[in-house]
């Protein structure tokens, strides 16, 4: 782990970067111009798989009545104050479990704790701290005593306000009579009739209270006219004898019996339920405990006890994370780099810190990272709060580099990135640039400047001349099976825009650059609009071939063939 990490910190030069790109991705490399003086941006990502065991010692106390089933368990603590050593090992934790599960009594922090309470050995087996640490009680603060609330009597006078220890007393609500006056009728036994409102009478429904009803219709003759008229004849209502009122059939003299008290005028007293006396439901009624309740402090046990103890908790924290020294690499995320981390490697022990053992074996490469983790976790190596007792670690250096290059075809500045340079290198190229062969469309100015200072033309002939010259330069650059940096620089210096070309033509040029085998040179490939133009192009080709200081045989053969076809 450490040797490999140190190896991954070795220097990485521009030349090494170029060689890797050339060997692994020659197609990409042929279009890259990387200066020998290019700045190498580097970030050494450190993957850390870390586990820490740490302890916390807590001083607690639990106060409880000495229940019958607890008494036997507490016997081992009763003489604790007489023991020479103030810290004593728990014989059994059963008493704590019983208090919690059976009586819902839990421990609380002991505010009287002293530093000496925490000073005792950490239990370890096979050179490792065990997770389940024993409990130690503090004999000086562990004891039993007579209950102060009941003075060992187990019971106290009933604390109910009405009872006050009487247990049974006469009902004051009914004056010990068992009954009270009915609230509904006020003791009158009767209520006003709701139908007639106590008036005893109702309006006659037959005559509507008029006292008369229609008897018949008479027709009368008019003396001075042939017209006839009618008159209504009424008679006394038979239902009400002409009075317009009838007697109420729901009551007697305007009154009805009270339903609440069943016409008795009294109801059972709700306080004593008719028993005339009230019996307290809180206190005892037997002879020995009459008017008493269980002591709320000792729960009728008469004695109390307290155990003060120290609990040791062993906890674990794991960190699986990627760290970096202020990553400056463009478009390189931690999620991407994390894929190169080997998470299958077993951790190594780098720290032991318990009892009289202190062994630390940090590598300087990762020491700062470990300090960062410890600070964030509030860890320390002393005391008994968040004390680290063991650390295990696997770490891996993942070197990633990035250099800027000029794209030979687009003349744009781009970044090339190599992740995990020494182990499982992965090359990252700007996708927008490299995918132009498949994404180029006839969208005019949207393509930006690709090819052109030297080759800008206005007419068709000039465009054809430019296209043929570019193709010849590409052929010459690839003639010897490799494209030298000097050739790429020369070609790039002549190329700035492709706006004049169609999608098909642009694709053809990109394909020529990427193809390993080019078609045979044809006479039409060197046919230009004029002999002067050919001479200009041929001169540029000769200059390009000599850029690296020596014209290769394959390059000269190509030049001779071009000249021969032209003749």
C-alpha positions in Angstrom: 0.0 0.0 0.0 2.7 2.5 1.0 5.2 1.6 -1.6 2.5 1.8 -4.3 1.4 5.2 -3.0 4.9 6.6 -3.1 5.3 5.3 -6.6 2.1 7.0 -7.7 3.6 10.3 -6.4 6.5 10.1 -9.0 6.8 13.1 -11.3 5.0 13.1 -14.6 6.5 15.1 -17.5 4.9 16.5 -20.6 6.9 14.0 -22.7 5.4 11.1 -20.7 1.9 12.5 -21.2 2.5 12.8 -25.0 4.0 9.3 -25.2 1.0 7.8 -23.4 -1.5 9.6 -25.7 0.5 8.7 -28.8 0.6 5.0 -27.8 -2.9 4.6 -26.6 -4.8 6.9 -28.8 -2.8 7.8 -31.9 -5.9 9.1 -33.7 -6.4 11.7 -31.0 -2.7 12.5 -30.8 -2.4 13.2 -34.5 -4.7 16.2 -34.0 -3.0 17.5 -30.9 -0.3 20.1 -30.6 1.2 19.9 -27.1 4.0 22.2 -26.3 7.1 20.8 -24.7 6.8 23.6 -22.2 3.1 23.0 -21.5 2.1 23.4 -17.8 1.2 20.0 -16.3 -1.7 20.5 -13.9 -1.7 17.7 -11.4 -4.0 16.6 -8.6 -3.1 13.7 -6.4 -6.4 12.4 -5.2 -6.2 10.2 -2.1 -8.8 7.6 -1.6 -9.2 6.7 2.1 -11.0 3.7 3.6 -10.8 4.3 7.3 -12.2 2.7 10.5 -11.8 4.0 14.0 -12.8 2.5 17.3 -13.2 5.1 20.0 -14.5 5.1 23.6 -16.6 7.4 25.8 -16.8 6.9 29.6 -19.9 8.2 31.2 -20.6 8.7 34.9 -24.2 7.7 35.8 -26.3 7.1 38.8 -29.6 5.2 39.3 -31.8 5.9 42.3 -34.6 3.4 43.1 -36.8 1.9 45.8 -35.5 -1.4 47.1 -38.2 -3.7 45.7 -38.4 -7.2 46.9 -36.9 -8.8 43.8 -34.2 -6.1 43.7 -33.1 -6.5 47.3 -31.1 -9.7 46.7 -29.3 -8.2 43.7 -28.4 -5.1 45.7 -26.8 -7.1 48.5 -23.5 -7.1 46.7 -23.5 -3.3 46.7 -24.6 -2.8 50.3 -21.2 -2.9 51.9 -19.5 -1.0 49.0 -18.6 2.0 51.1 -16.5 -0.2 53.3 -14.4 -1.6 50.4 -10.9 -0.2 50.1 -11.1 0.4 46.3 -13.7 3.0 45.4 -14.2 1.4 41.9 -15.7 -2.0 42.0 -16.6 -4.3 39.1 -20.2 -5.1 38.6 -20.9 -8.8 39.4 -24.0 -8.6 37.3 -25.9 -6.0 35.4 -29.2 -7.8 36.1 -30.2 -5.1 38.6 -30.1 -2.4 35.9 -32.0 -4.5 33.4 -34.7 -5.3 36.0 -35.1 -1.6 37.0 -35.5 -0.6 33.4 -37.8 -3.3 32.1 -39.9 -3.9 35.2 -40.1 -0.4 36.8 -39.1 1.9 33.9 -36.4 3.4 36.0 -33.4 4.7 34.0 -30.0 6.1 35.0 -29.1 9.7 34.8 -25.8 11.6 34.7 -23.9 11.7 38.0 -23.0 15.3 38.6 -20.6 14.3 41.4 -18.2 12.4 39.1 -14.5 13.0 39.5 -11.6 12.3 37.0 -10.5 9.4 39.1 -13.8 7.6 38.5 -12.8 7.1 34.8 -9.3 5.8 35.5 -9.2 2.1 35.1 -8.1 -0.4 32.4 -9.8 -1.0 29.1 -10.8 -4.6 28.6 -8.9 -6.1 25.6 -8.6 -9.6 24.1 -6.2 -10.7 21.4 -4.7 -7.3 21.2 -8.1 -5.7 20.4 -10.5 -3.7 22.5 -13.7 -5.6 23.2 -16.9 -3.9 22.3 -18.8 -4.9 25.4 -16.9 -3.2 28.3 -17.7 -4.0 31.9 -19.3 -1.6 34.3 -17.6 -0.3 37.4 -19.6 1.2 40.3 -18.3 3.9 42.7 -18.5 2.5 46.2 -18.3 6.0 47.8 -21.5 7.0 46.1 -23.3 3.7 46.2 -25.6 3.2 49.2 -29.1 2.6 50.7 -31.0 4.6 53.2 -34.3 4.9 55.0 -37.0 6.7 53.1 -37.2 10.3 54.3 -40.7 10.8 53.0 -42.4 8.1 54.9 -39.7 7.6 57.6 -39.6 3.9 56.7 -43.4 3.6 57.4 -44.0 2.8 53.7 -47.2 4.8 53.7 -48.3 8.4 54.1 -51.6 10.2 54.7 -53.8 10.4 51.6 -52.9 13.6 49.7 -56.3 14.0 48.1 -57.7 17.5 49.0 -61.1 16.2 49.9 -60.0 13.1 51.7 -57.2 14.3 53.9 -56.8 10.8 55.3 -60.5 10.4 56.3 -61.1 7.7 53.6 -64.9 8.0 54.2 -66.9 11.1 54.9 -70.4 12.5 54.7 -71.4 13.8 51.3 -71.7 17.6 51.5 -73.4 17.8 48.2 -76.6 16.2 49.5 -76.0 16.7 53.2 -75.7 13.0 53.6 -79.3 12.5 52.4 -78.5 10.7 49.2 -80.8 12.9 47.1 -80.8 16.5 45.9 -83.5 18.7 44.5 -84.1 18.2 40.8 -82.5 20.9 38.6 -85.1 20.3 35.9 -88.2 21.2 37.9 -86.7 22.8 40.9 -88.5 20.3 43.1 -92.0 21.1 41.7 -92.2 17.7 40.1 -94.0 19.3 37.1 -93.0 21.5 34.2 -94.9 23.9 31.9 -96.4 22.1 28.9 -94.4 22.8 25.9 -97.3 22.5 23.5 -99.5 25.1 25.1 -96.8 26.9 27.0 -98.8 26.4 30.2 -102.0 28.2 28.9 -104.0 25.0 28.9 -105.6 26.0 25.6 -104.8 25.7 21.9 -106.1 27.5 18.8 -108.9 25.6 17.1 -107.5 24.0 14.0 -111.0 23.6 12.4 -111.9 27.3 12.3 -108.4 28.7 12.7 -109.4 30.5 15.9 -112.3 32.4 14.1 -115.1 30.5 15.9 -117.1 30.2 12.6 -117.0 28.0 9.6 -118.6 28.2 6.1 -122.1 26.8 6.0 -123.3 27.4 2.3 -123.5 29.8 -0.7 -126.7 31.8 -1.3 -127.6 33.4 -4.7 -129.4 36.8 -4.6 -131.4 38.6 -7.4 -130.6 42.2 -8.2 -133.6 44.5 -8.6 -132.3 46.8 -11.4 -130.1 44.4 -13.2 -130.2 41.0 -14.9 -126.9 40.1 -13.2 -126.7 37.8 -10.2 -124.4 37.8 -7.2 -123.5 35.4 -4.3 -123.0 35.7 -0.6 -121.2 33.4 1.9 -123.1 32.2 4.9 -121.2 31.1 8.0 -122.1 29.2 11.1 -120.6 28.6 14.6 -117.7 26.2 14.7 -118.7 22.9 16.2 -115.3 21.9 17.5 -114.7 24.9 19.7 -118.4 25.9 20.1 -117.5 29.2 18.5 -114.8 30.1 21.1 -111.8 29.7 18.7 -109.9 27.7 21.3 -109.9 24.1 22.5 -108.5 22.4 25.6 -104.8 21.2 25.4 -104.8 17.4 25.3 -101.1 17.0 26.4 -101.2 18.5 29.9 -103.2 19.0 33.0 -103.9 22.6 33.9 -100.9 23.6 31.7 -98.4 21.2 33.5 -96.7 17.9 32.6 -94.7 15.5 34.9 -90.9 16.2 35.1 -89.0 13.5 33.2 -85.7 14.1 35.0 -86.9 13.2 38.4 -89.9 11.1 37.3 -92.2 13.6 39.0 -90.5 13.0 42.4 -88.9 16.4 42.8 -85.5 14.9 43.8 -82.8 12.9 42.1 -79.9 10.7 43.3 -76.9 12.7 44.4 -74.2 12.3 41.7 -71.4 12.8 44.3 -72.2 9.9 46.6 -74.5 8.0 44.1 -77.1 7.9 46.8 -74.9 6.3 49.5 -74.9 9.5 51.6 -71.1 9.0 52.2 -68.1 9.4 49.9 -65.3 6.8 49.8 -61.9 7.9 48.6 -60.7 6.0 45.7 -57.1 6.8 46.2 -56.3 5.6 49.7 -56.6 2.3 51.5 -59.6 1.4 53.6 -58.3 -1.6 55.6 -57.6 -1.4 59.3 -53.8 -1.1 59.1 -53.6 1.3 56.2 -56.9 3.3 56.7 -56.6 6.6 54.9 -53.1 6.0 53.8 -51.4 5.8 50.4 -48.2 4.2 49.2 -45.2 6.4 49.7 -44.6 8.0 46.3 -40.8 8.1 47.0 -40.1 4.5 48.0 -43.2 2.9 46.5 -44.1 1.4 49.9 -40.7 -0.2 50.3 -39.5 2.0 53.1 -35.9 2.1 51.8 -34.1 3.7 48.9 -30.9 3.0 47.2 -28.5 4.5 44.7 -25.8 3.0 42.5 -23.2 5.3 41.0 -21.3 3.7 38.2 -19.2 4.4 35.1 -20.2 3.0 31.7 -17.7 2.5 28.8 -19.1 2.7 25.3 -17.0 1.5 22.3 -18.2 3.1 19.1 -17.0 2.8 15.5 -16.7 5.3 12.7 -16.0 4.5 9.1 -14.9 6.9 6.4 -14.9 6.0 2.7 -13.9 9.1 0.9 -11.8 10.8 -1.7 -9.6 13.7 -0.7 -7.7 16.1 -2.9 -5.3 19.0 -2.5 -7.5 21.7 -4.0 -8.4 20.1 -7.3 -7.7 22.5 -10.2 -8.4 20.1 -13.0 -11.1 21.2 -15.4 -14.2 19.0 -15.6 -12.7 16.3 -13.3 -15.2 15.4 -10.5 -14.6 13.3 -7.4 -17.3 10.9 -8.6 -15.3 10.2 -11.7 -12.0 9.7 -9.9 -13.6 7.5 -7.2 -14.2 4.8 -9.8 -10.5 4.1 -9.8 -10.4 3.4 -6.1 -9.8 -0.2 -5.1 -12.3 -0.9 -2.4 -11.5 -4.6 -2.1 -8.2 -4.1 -0.4 -8.1 -5.0 3.3 -7.3 -2.3 5.8 -4.1 -2.2 7.9 -3.8 -1.3 11.6 -2.2 2.1 11.9 -3.0 2.9 15.6 -3.3 1.1 18.9 -4.0 3.2 22.0 -5.2 1.5 25.1 -3.9 0.8 28.6 -0.1 1.0 28.3 -0.1 0.4 24.6 0.4 3.3 22.2 1.6 2.5 18.7 1.1 4.8 15.8 2.2 4.0 12.3 1.0 6.8 10.0 2.4 7.3 6.5 3.4 11.0 5.8 1.3 10.8 2.6 -1.9 10.4 4.4 -1.1 11.9 7.8 -2.8 15.2 7.1 -5.9 13.4 5.8 -6.1 11.4 9.1 -5.8 14.6 11.1 -8.6 16.1 9.1 -10.8 13.1 9.8 -9.9 13.2 13.5 -10.6 16.9 13.8 -14.0 16.6 12.1 -14.9 13.7 14.4 -13.6 15.5 17.6 -11.3 12.6 18.3 -8.4 12.7 20.7 -5.8 10.3 22.1 -6.1 11.2 25.8 -8.8 11.3 28.3 -12.1 9.3 28.1 -14.2 11.4 25.7 -14.1 10.3 22.1 -10.7 8.6 22.7 -9.4 6.8 19.7 -8.2 3.3 20.7 -7.7 1.7 17.3 -7.5 2.8 13.7 -7.4 0.8 10.5 -6.7 2.2 7.1 -6.3 1.6 3.4 -5.3 4.5 1.2 -4.5 4.9 -2.4 -3.0 7.8 -4.4 -4.7 8.4 -7.7 -2.6 10.8 -9.7 -4.5 12.8 -12.4 -2.9 15.2 -14.8 -4.1 17.7 -17.3 -2.4 19.7 -20.0 -3.6 22.2 -22.5 -3.2 21.5 -26.2 -4.1 23.1 -29.5 -6.4 21.2 -31.8 -4.7 21.0 -35.2 -7.9 21.2 -37.1 -10.0 23.6 -35.0 -7.2 25.8 -33.8 -8.9 25.9 -30.4 -7.2 25.5 -27.0 -8.4 22.4 -25.2 -7.5 20.3 -22.2 -6.5 16.6 -22.3 -6.8 14.7 -19.0 -5.3 11.4 -17.9 -6.8 9.9 -14.8 -4.9 7.4 -12.6 -1.8 7.9 -14.7 0.3 5.0 -13.4 -2.2 2.3 -12.8 -5.3 2.3 -14.9 -4.9 5.4 -17.0 -7.9 6.8 -18.7 -7.8 9.5 -21.3 -10.4 12.2 -21.4 -10.7 14.3 -24.6 -13.0 17.2 -25.1 -16.0 15.4 -26.6 -17.3 18.5 -28.4 -14.1 18.8 -30.5 -13.6 15.1 -31.2 -17.2 14.4 -32.2 -17.3 17.1 -34.8 -16.8 14.6 -37.6 -20.2 13.1 -36.7 -22.0 16.2 -35.7 -20.9 18.7 -38.4 -23.9 20.2 -40.3 -24.4 22.8 -42.9 -25.3 25.5 -40.4 -23.1 28.3 -41.7 -21.5 30.4 -39.0 -22.6 28.1 -36.2 -19.5 26.0 -36.7 -17.2 28.9 -35.8 -13.7 29.2 -37.2 -12.2 25.9 -38.2 -10.0 26.2 -41.2 -8.7 29.1 -43.1 -6.3 32.0 -43.0 -4.4 30.9 -46.1 -7.4 29.3 -47.8 -10.2 31.8 -47.6 -11.7 32.2 -51.1 -14.8 33.7 -52.6 -15.6 31.7 -55.7 -16.1 28.0 -56.5 -12.6 27.6 -58.1 -10.9 29.1 -55.1 -12.9 26.8 -52.8 -11.9 23.7 -54.8 -8.3 24.8 -54.8 -8.4 25.2 -51.0 -10.0 21.8 -50.4 -7.4 20.0 -52.6 -4.5 21.8 -50.9 -5.8 20.8 -47.4 -6.1 17.2 -48.5 -2.6 17.2 -50.0 -1.2 18.6 -46.7 -3.0 15.9 -44.7 -1.5 13.2 -47.1 2.0 14.6 -46.7 1.6 14.8 -42.8 0.6 11.1 -42.8 3.0 9.9 -45.5 5.7 8.6 -43.2 3.2 6.8 -40.9 3.4 9.5 -38.2 2.6 13.1 -37.9 5.4 15.1 -36.3 4.6 18.0 -34.0 6.3 20.4 -36.4 4.0 19.2 -39.2 1.0 19.7 -37.1 2.1 23.2 -36.1 2.7 24.1 -39.7 -0.7 22.7 -40.9 -2.5 24.3 -38.0 -0.9 27.7 -38.8 -2.6 27.5 -42.2 -6.0 26.4 -41.0 -8.6 28.6 -39.4 -12.0 28.2 -41.0 -14.2 25.7 -42.9 -17.2 27.9 -43.3 -17.1 27.7 -47.1 -17.5 23.9 -47.2 -20.6 21.7 -47.2 -21.3 19.1 -44.5 -20.1 16.3 -46.9 -16.8 18.2 -47.6 -16.1 18.8 -44.0 -16.8 15.2 -43.1 -14.4 14.1 -45.8 -11.6 16.2 -44.4 -12.1 14.9 -40.9 -12.2 11.3 -42.2 -8.9 11.8 -44.0 -7.3 12.9 -40.8 -8.6 9.8 -38.9 -8.2 7.1 -41.6 -5.2 4.8 -41.3 -5.2 4.0 -45.1 -5.8 6.8 -47.6 -6.9 6.1 -51.2 -4.5 6.2 -54.1 -3.6 9.7 -55.3 -5.4 10.5 -58.5 -4.6 13.1 -61.2 -7.7 15.0 -60.2 -6.4 15.4 -56.7 -3.6 17.7 -57.9 -5.6 19.6 -60.5 -5.8 23.2 -59.6 -7.3 26.3 -61.2 -4.0 27.5 -62.5 -0.4 26.6 -62.8 0.5 29.4 -60.5 -1.8 28.0 -57.9 -0.2 24.6 -58.2 3.2 26.1 -57.8 2.1 27.9 -54.7 0.6 24.8 -53.2 3.7 22.7 -54.1 5.9 25.2 -52.4 3.9 25.0 -49.2 4.1 21.2 -49.3 7.9 21.3 -49.7 8.1 23.7 -46.8 5.9 21.5 -44.6 8.0 18.4 -45.4 11.1 20.1 -44.3 9.6 21.5 -41.1 11.2 18.7 -39.0 14.6 19.3 -40.5 14.6 16.2 -42.7 12.4 15.2 -45.6 11.6 11.5 -45.2 11.7 9.2 -48.2 8.0 8.6 -48.1 7.4 12.3 -48.0 9.8 12.9 -51.0 8.1 10.0 -52.9 4.7 11.7 -52.4 6.1 15.1 -53.5 7.6 13.4 -56.6 4.3 11.7 -57.4 2.4 15.0 -57.1 4.9 16.7 -59.4 4.8 13.8 -61.9 1.0 13.8 -62.0 0.9 17.5 -62.6 3.3 17.1 -65.5 
